[in-house]
Amino acid sequence: MVTNAATTMVVHAKWSELAITFQQPSAMAWRNAEHLSSLTGM
């Protein structure tokens, strides 16, 4: 049970890491798009 819980924790941590890694560029792109649209007045 202990090893199972530890494995679950590690897997969960890795998935969170991946999610953050994928979310950062899209969040930055979204902010850039918002900034551009505010500049052009759209």
N, C-alpha and C positions, 0 to 999 in steps of 0.2 A: 504493500500500500504506500509506503514512504517513497519508494523509487518511482512509483506511478505518479504520485503527486509532484515529485521533483521534475519528472519528464514533462508533465502537463505545464508546469510553471515555465520551463525552458522554452517549450514550443510556443506558449502564449507570448512570452517576451519576444521571441523571434518574429512572430506574426505582427506584434505591435510595432516592432522596428521597421518591418517591411511596409506596413501601412503608413507610418510616418514618412518613410523615404519616398513613397509614391505620392503622398498628399502634398508634400512641400512644393514640388515644382508646379503642380496644378494650382495651388493656392497663390503662388507667385505670379503665374500667368494670368490668373483671374484678377489679381490686384493691378497688374500692368494694363489689362484690358479696361478695367474701370477707370484707371488714370487717363488712358488715351481717350476714352469716351467723354470724360469730363473736360478734357482739353478741347475736343472738337465740338462740344456742346450738344452731343446727342443724348 
